[in-house]
Amino acid sequence: MALVQAHLTQEDWAQVEKEHFAPAYRPHEIPGMPAWTMNGLPAEAVRSMFRSPVLRAVRTFLARRFARAERRTFRHVPA
C-alpha cells in the first residue's frame, strides 16, 4: 500500500478499488484490510491514526492476525 499511496492519487485509487477490489471482497476478508493498508507505513503515521486505547487494541489484534497470515502465505519464500 505504501507504493500505491506514493504513485496513485486518491481519485485513481478510488476508481481501482471500485472496479477491481470491492466486488471481490468477502465478509471474512474485511477485518484484514486495515492491517494490510498499514503495512509498510512509518510507525509514527500508524500511531497518529490510533491514539485512542480502544483503537490501539483493535489495531494490535488486527496486526497480529495479519502477521500470522503473511507468515503462512509467504512461508516458502526465502528471507
Secondary structure as UniProt FT lines:
FT   HELIX           2..7
FT   HELIX           10..16
FT   HELIX           17..21
FT   HELIX           22..24
FT   HELIX           27..32
FT   HELIX           33..38
FT   TURN            39..40
FT   HELIX           43..49
FT   HELIX           53..73
FT   TURN            74..76
//
